[in-house]
Amino acid sequence: MGAVPRLQAVHSQLSTPAAASAHHQQQARERSGAELREGLTDAQVEHYHQHGYVVLRQLYAPDEVATLREEFDTLLERSPSSRGSVIDARGEAIPSASLPDPASYFKFTDPEKGDDPRTFNSSTQVLNRVDDALAFMPAIRRSYGSTRLLASVSSLLGPDFVPFGDSYVAKPPRHGAGFAWHQDTGISVDFPYDWQEERGTNFGVYLHESTVANGCLHVVRAHTCS
């Protein structure tokens, strides 16, 4: 059975009346939207610690997501023409041109040399991530300081936490770079080190629709990882 049929089978199981009822009961205990300024509920925190993830609905308002998507599309248009370049495909300066080592913010992958060993692509050099874009892009800087986001982090890690990074991840259809299965602490054959709880947690915001058909994120529950 292929990946899409397998995920569709899982979806059908989750869509049974009993599963739907349990899902709606869980939703009733969730905070979403502006309520997240108060942090997560006990049920959401418990789900995170039990399964390794929690879904936060409307962490950002639709207009905030639209602004982030517009900024991301601009970054793609103005990204380096190739790894290490400081000009885009039109010959204009890339957005980080005024910063030291401006090309280093843009990460590429290809069959021979990749900036991240967890990524892979079979044939071409592909931009797959823009790191630390808050240094030169305003929308992601605003989202980084969102009260909803910071309150959610505090619910999981306590008030004494330090934000440590951000990135825009690019996965364009048919030409994107894949990610091998990994834990976000960096586990891979070429990039090994032990899982570290103090590294905290990651928050992912989908700027475009993510479905079974177009390749949504797959999550392995924490207790099944080794």
Buried (B, 14 or more C-beta within 10 A) or exposed (E): EEEEEEBBEEEEEEEEEEEEEEEEEEEEEBBBEEBBBEBBBEBBBEBBEEBBBBEBEBBBEEEBBEBBBEBBEEBEEBBBEBBEBBBBEEEEEBBBBEEEEBBEBBBBBBEEEBBBBBBBBEEEBBBBBBBBBBBBBEBBBBBBEBEBBBBBBBBBBEEEEEEEEBBBBBBEEEEBBBBEEBBEEBBBEEEEEEEEEEEBBEBEBEBEEEEBEEBEEEEEEEEEEE
